[in-house]
Amino acid sequence: MALGYLIAQIDVHDPESYAKYTAQTPGIAAIYDGKFIVRAGQLETLEGAAVGPRVVVIEFPSYARALEFYNSNEYQAIVSIRHKASTGSAFVVEGAD
């Protein structure tokens, strides 16, 4: 079974509020067997439009499990914090077998 990845490109404009969101996401991701692979860090755009400046990648045991995390009551209870404190995009992608 292929892994699933939740990938987000985020531009934080309210770091104090965003910190309340990031303090809770690892615990919620763990409920769904998620593991942070990338959580911000150094970034350099090599081609195309610049992304970020914050990129996050969370690995899950499957595509379905990544969607379960995103759609869960636990995550949906805090996602509005991220929406108010930042702009960006998030998507789920299936890993290669």
N, C-alpha and C positions, 0 to 999 in steps of 0.2 A: 504494500500500500504506500502511495506517495505521501510525503509530508505536505503540510499546508503552512503557508506563511501569511501573516497579516503584515502589510507594509504601509507605513504612514510617512508622509512628508508634512512637516509641521513648521509654522512660523509663529512663535510665541510672542504675544504682545503684553501679557500680564503674567510675569514669572511667578509672582506670589500665589496667585490662584492656580496656575498650572502645576505648581509643586504639590498642591492638595490632590490633584488628579494623579500625578506620577507616584505619589506615595501609596496609592491604592491599587494601581494596575498590576504590579507583579503578583500580589496575592490572588487577585481574581484570575489572572492568566494561569497561575499554578493549578487552580481548581480544574481547569480544562487542559491540563498537561502542557501548558505553554511555557516556553523558555525564551527569554530575551536574547537575541543574537546580536542585535545592534540597538544601541540606545544613545542617540546623538553621537558625540565624538567628532573627530576630524573628518571633513568632507571636502572633496574637490570635484567639481563638475568637469568632465572631460569632453563631453559632446552635448549639443542641444541646449535647451533652456536650463538655467540653474534651478536646482531643487532645494528644498529645505528652507531654512538652514539646519533643520533638525530632521533626521531620518531615523525611523524606528522599524526594526524587523523582529517579529515574534514568531518562533517556530512552534508548530503544533504537530501531533502525530498524524494528522490527516487534514485535508481541505475541510471536511465536514466539521471536525473539531474546532478549527479556526472560526468557522461561521457560528458554531454554538457559543464560543466565547463572546464574539461581537454581539450576538443577539440575546445573550443571557440577561436576566433581570439584574444580576450583580453589575455587569458592565454598563448596561443602559442606565443604571442609577447614577453613574458618575460621568458618562460621556458628555453631558451638558456642561460640565466644568471645563472640559477641553474645548468645546465649541465656543464658550464665552471668553476663554483665555488665549485662544489661538485661531489661526486659519490654516487650512491645508487640505489634504486629501488622504484617504485610507482605502485600501483594497486588499482582497484576499486572493492569493494565487497558489495553484497546485505546484508542488515541487516535482522535479524530474525523478522518474523511477530509477 
